[in-house]
């Protein structure tokens, strides 16, 4: 399975592709960052983001797109920009018929480091170790995107099985009535 992790942002959108032949056999296929200029109007930045995300999807042909769920602390402006970038990724995946899963920052941290409160440096070090990389990818947005992809490899399948079991149980209850 090949997962494209997307750490959404308008100025920097991190991308990381991780392939797996089993939970313990992870391999980085691609990593990068889409940058858009803050000097451009919002609609032009979103178009640039769209064009480059489409290129990544066509190049890597992922089975799943894992996007960081928008998390708002205090900065509403940042949350809006992140949400807009995430929306572009969701729309492209939907148009291409690629399943999308969203993971919270704490879920990603817990999957990669064992602690949902890990800092960015701890996440980056674990991404490097888990993927057997010589160095930590820069900037941090690209490392976060790889962490999202790793998280999905480890948690996504389990989450999908739980959702399927709950749905099956619901159908059984309906049939019994």
C-alpha positions as CSV (number, residue, x, y, z in Angstrom):
1,X,0.0,0.0,0.0
2,X,1.2,3.5,-0.9
3,X,0.1,6.5,1.3
4,X,0.5,10.1,0.4
5,X,0.7,12.2,3.6
6,X,-0.3,15.8,3.3
7,X,0.6,18.3,6.0
8,X,-1.6,21.2,4.7
9,X,-0.6,24.8,4.6
10,X,-0.7,27.6,2.1
11,X,2.9,28.9,2.5
12,X,4.3,25.4,2.9
13,X,2.4,22.2,2.3
14,X,4.4,19.1,3.3
15,X,4.1,16.0,1.2
16,X,5.4,12.5,1.9
17,X,4.9,9.2,0.2
18,X,5.5,6.0,2.2
19,X,5.0,2.5,0.8
20,X,4.6,-0.6,2.9
21,X,4.7,-4.4,2.3
22,X,3.8,-4.9,5.9
23,X,3.6,-2.8,9.1
24,X,7.3,-3.2,9.8
25,X,8.5,-2.7,6.2
26,X,8.1,1.0,5.5
27,X,9.9,2.8,2.7
28,X,10.0,6.5,1.8
29,X,9.1,6.9,-1.9
30,X,9.0,10.7,-2.0
31,X,9.1,13.8,0.1
32,X,8.8,17.5,-0.5
33,X,7.1,20.7,0.1
34,X,4.8,22.8,-2.1
35,X,5.5,26.5,-1.5
36,X,3.3,29.4,-2.5
37,X,4.1,33.1,-2.2
38,X,2.2,35.1,0.4
39,X,2.3,38.0,-2.2
40,X,-0.1,36.1,-4.5
41,X,-3.9,36.4,-4.1
42,X,-5.5,33.5,-2.2
43,X,-7.2,32.1,-5.3
44,X,-3.8,32.0,-7.2
45,X,-2.1,30.2,-4.2
46,X,-4.9,27.6,-4.1
47,X,-4.5,27.0,-7.9
48,X,-0.8,26.6,-7.5
49,X,-1.3,24.1,-4.6
50,X,-3.9,22.2,-6.7
51,X,-1.6,21.9,-9.7
52,X,1.3,20.7,-7.7
53,X,-0.8,18.2,-5.6
54,X,-2.2,16.8,-8.9
55,X,1.4,16.3,-10.2
56,X,2.3,14.4,-7.0
57,X,-0.7,12.2,-7.1
58,X,-0.1,11.4,-10.8
59,X,3.6,10.7,-10.2
60,X,3.2,8.5,-7.1
61,X,-0.3,7.0,-7.7
62,X,-1.1,6.6,-3.9
63,X,-3.7,4.1,-2.7
64,X,-4.8,6.5,0.1
65,X,-4.3,10.2,0.9
66,X,-3.7,10.9,4.6
67,X,-4.4,14.5,5.6
68,X,-3.8,16.2,8.9
69,X,-7.1,17.2,10.5
70,X,-7.2,20.9,10.9
71,X,-6.4,21.9,14.4
72,X,-7.1,25.4,15.7
73,X,-5.3,26.6,18.7
74,X,-5.5,30.4,19.0
75,X,-4.5,31.6,15.5
76,X,-7.8,31.6,13.4
77,X,-6.0,33.0,10.4
78,X,-3.5,30.0,10.4
79,X,-6.4,27.6,10.9
80,X,-8.3,29.0,8.0
81,X,-5.3,28.8,5.6
82,X,-4.6,25.2,6.8
83,X,-8.3,24.3,6.2
84,X,-8.2,25.8,2.7
85,X,-5.1,23.8,1.8
86,X,-6.6,20.6,3.3
87,X,-9.8,21.2,1.3
88,X,-7.8,21.4,-1.9
89,X,-6.2,18.0,-1.1
90,X,-9.5,16.5,-0.2
91,X,-11.1,17.7,-3.4
92,X,-8.3,16.4,-5.6
93,X,-8.4,13.0,-3.9
94,X,-12.2,12.8,-4.3
95,X,-11.9,13.7,-8.0
96,X,-9.3,11.0,-8.5
97,X,-11.3,8.4,-6.6
98,X,-8.6,8.0,-3.9
99,X,-9.8,7.3,-0.3
100,X,-8.9,10.0,2.2
101,X,-8.3,9.5,5.9
102,X,-7.8,12.4,8.3
103,X,-5.6,12.1,11.4
104,X,-5.2,14.5,14.3
105,X,-1.8,15.8,15.2
106,X,-1.9,13.9,18.6
107,X,-2.9,10.7,16.8
108,X,0.1,11.1,14.4
109,X,2.5,11.8,17.3
110,X,1.2,8.8,19.3
111,X,1.5,6.5,16.3
112,X,5.1,7.6,15.4
113,X,6.6,8.2,18.9
114,X,4.3,6.4,21.3
115,X,3.2,9.8,22.9
116,X,0.5,12.1,21.7
117,X,2.4,15.0,23.3
118,X,5.7,14.4,21.5
119,X,7.4,17.5,20.2
120,X,8.4,18.1,16.5
121,X,12.0,17.1,17.1
122,X,11.0,13.7,18.6
123,X,8.6,13.1,15.7
124,X,11.4,14.0,13.2
125,X,13.9,11.6,14.8
126,X,11.4,8.7,14.8
127,X,10.5,9.3,11.2
128,X,14.2,9.2,10.3
129,X,14.6,5.9,12.2
130,X,11.4,4.3,11.0
131,X,12.2,5.0,7.4
132,X,15.9,4.3,7.7
133,X,16.9,7.7,6.4
134,X,20.4,9.1,6.5
135,X,19.1,12.5,7.6
136,X,15.9,14.2,8.7
137,X,14.0,15.7,5.8
138,X,13.7,19.5,5.9
139,X,11.7,21.6,6.4
140,X,9.6,20.2,9.2
141,X,6.4,20.2,7.0
142,X,7.9,17.4,4.9
143,X,8.8,15.3,8.0
144,X,5.2,15.9,9.3
145,X,3.8,14.6,6.0
146,X,5.9,11.5,6.3
147,X,4.7,11.0,9.9
148,X,1.1,11.3,8.6
149,X,1.7,8.5,6.0
150,X,3.4,6.3,8.7
151,X,0.5,6.9,11.0
152,X,-2.0,5.8,8.4
153,X,0.0,2.7,7.6
154,X,-0.2,1.7,11.3
155,X,-3.6,3.1,12.3
156,X,-5.6,3.4,9.1
157,X,-6.0,-0.3,8.5
158,X,-7.1,-0.9,12.1
159,X,-9.5,2.1,12.0
160,X,-11.0,0.8,8.7
161,X,-11.5,-2.7,10.3
162,X,-13.2,-1.2,13.3
163,X,-15.5,0.9,11.1
164,X,-16.4,-2.1,9.0
165,X,-17.1,-4.2,12.1
166,X,-19.4,-1.5,13.5
167,X,-21.2,-1.2,10.2
168,X,-21.6,-5.0,10.0
169,X,-23.0,-5.1,13.5
170,X,-25.5,-2.3,12.7
171,X,-26.7,-4.3,9.6
172,X,-27.1,-7.4,11.7
173,X,-29.2,-5.5,14.2
174,X,-31.4,-4.1,11.4
175,X,-31.8,-7.6,9.9
176,X,-32.9,-9.0,13.3
177,X,-35.7,-6.4,13.6
